[in-house]
Amino acid sequence: QMQLVESGGGLVQPGGSLRLSCAVSGLTFIFHDMGWYRQAPGKQRELVASITSGGSTNYADSVKGRFTISRDNAKNTVYLQMNGLKPEDTAVYHCNTAPYTNVWGQGTQVTVSS
């Protein structure tokens, strides 16, 4: 059974930065494309960034140029570096495979506010 443990969220001022981490277990990590998803109150979950098993990346238009997804296959971990944070980035952030499965971690709350 896949397990996902997200960390690194917090409260940050607009323009600030955060680095999210997601430790993955229970699957052969190196073979899976991975993604970071977010869900804001009253909104649908959206995919903000993905990375293939080979390291190719894709980003939602809303975060392009500000967020960077990466992975460390030796540590079974996927990261999301978030710079230039905006209030509209406030959400609970989750990692999962891409496309996602029905197994979700607890997520990590990111709040961007002055």
C-alpha positions as CSV (number, residue, x, y, z in Angstrom):
1,Q,0.0,0.0,0.0
2,M,1.4,3.3,-1.0
3,Q,2.0,5.9,1.7
4,L,2.6,9.6,1.2
5,V,3.9,11.9,3.9
6,E,4.0,15.6,3.0
7,S,5.8,18.3,5.0
8,G,7.2,21.8,4.7
9,G,4.0,23.9,4.6
10,G,3.4,27.0,6.8
11,L,2.4,30.6,6.9
12,V,4.4,32.9,4.7
13,Q,4.1,36.5,3.5
14,P,3.3,37.3,-0.1
15,G,6.5,37.0,-2.1
16,G,8.0,34.5,0.2
17,S,9.2,31.0,-0.4
18,L,8.6,27.5,0.9
19,R,9.9,24.0,0.0
20,L,7.6,21.1,0.3
21,S,8.7,17.5,0.6
22,C,6.9,14.3,0.1
23,A,8.3,11.0,1.3
24,V,6.8,8.1,-0.7
25,S,6.8,4.4,0.3
26,G,5.0,1.3,-0.8
27,L,5.7,1.5,-4.5
28,T,8.6,1.4,-6.9
29,F,9.2,5.1,-6.9
30,I,11.6,5.3,-9.7
31,F,9.1,3.9,-12.2
32,H,6.3,6.4,-11.3
33,D,5.5,9.9,-12.6
34,M,4.7,12.1,-9.6
35,G,2.7,15.2,-9.0
36,W,1.9,18.0,-6.5
37,Y,-1.7,18.8,-6.2
38,R,-3.5,21.5,-4.2
39,Q,-7.0,22.1,-3.0
40,A,-8.2,25.5,-1.7
41,P,-11.4,25.8,0.3
42,G,-14.4,25.6,-2.0
43,K,-12.3,24.7,-5.0
44,Q,-11.6,21.5,-6.8
45,R,-8.2,19.8,-6.4
46,E,-5.8,20.8,-9.2
47,L,-2.5,19.5,-10.4
48,V,0.1,22.2,-10.0
49,A,3.3,20.4,-11.1
50,S,4.3,17.0,-12.3
51,I,7.6,15.2,-12.9
52,T,8.0,12.0,-15.0
53,S,10.2,9.1,-14.0
54,G,12.8,10.5,-16.4
55,G,12.7,13.9,-14.8
56,S,10.6,15.9,-17.3
57,T,8.5,18.5,-15.7
58,N,5.2,20.2,-16.4
59,Y,3.5,23.1,-14.5
60,A,0.1,24.7,-14.3
61,D,0.1,28.1,-15.9
62,S,-0.7,29.7,-12.6
63,V,2.6,28.6,-11.1
64,K,4.9,28.5,-14.1
65,G,8.1,30.4,-13.4
66,R,7.5,30.4,-9.7
67,F,7.4,26.7,-8.6
68,T,9.9,24.0,-9.3
69,I,9.2,20.3,-8.9
70,S,12.1,17.8,-8.4
71,R,12.7,14.3,-7.2
72,D,15.4,12.3,-5.4
73,N,15.0,8.7,-6.4
74,A,17.5,7.6,-3.8
75,K,15.4,9.0,-1.1
76,N,11.9,8.2,-2.6
77,T,11.1,11.9,-2.2
78,V,9.5,14.5,-4.4
79,Y,9.9,18.2,-3.7
80,L,8.1,21.4,-4.6
81,Q,10.1,24.7,-4.4
82,M,7.7,27.5,-4.3
83,N,8.9,31.1,-4.8
84,G,7.1,34.3,-5.2
85,L,4.1,33.0,-3.3
86,K,0.8,34.7,-3.7
87,P,-2.4,34.7,-1.5
88,E,-4.1,32.6,-4.2
89,D,-1.5,29.9,-3.6
90,T,-3.1,29.2,-0.2
91,A,-4.3,25.6,-0.1
92,V,-3.6,22.2,1.2
93,Y,-0.9,20.6,-0.9
94,H,-0.7,16.9,-1.6
95,C,1.6,14.7,-3.6
96,N,0.5,11.6,-5.4
97,T,1.3,9.7,-8.5
98,A,0.4,11.4,-11.8
99,P,-2.3,10.6,-12.7
100,Y,-3.3,10.3,-9.0
101,T,-4.5,7.3,-7.1
102,N,-7.1,7.1,-4.4
103,V,-4.5,7.0,-1.8
104,W,-3.7,10.4,-0.2
105,G,-1.5,11.6,2.6
106,Q,-2.5,14.2,5.1
107,G,-1.3,17.0,3.0
108,T,0.5,20.1,4.2
109,Q,-1.2,23.5,4.6
110,V,0.3,26.5,2.8
111,T,-1.1,29.9,3.8
112,V,0.1,33.0,2.1
113,S,-1.0,36.1,3.9
114,S,0.4,39.4,5.2
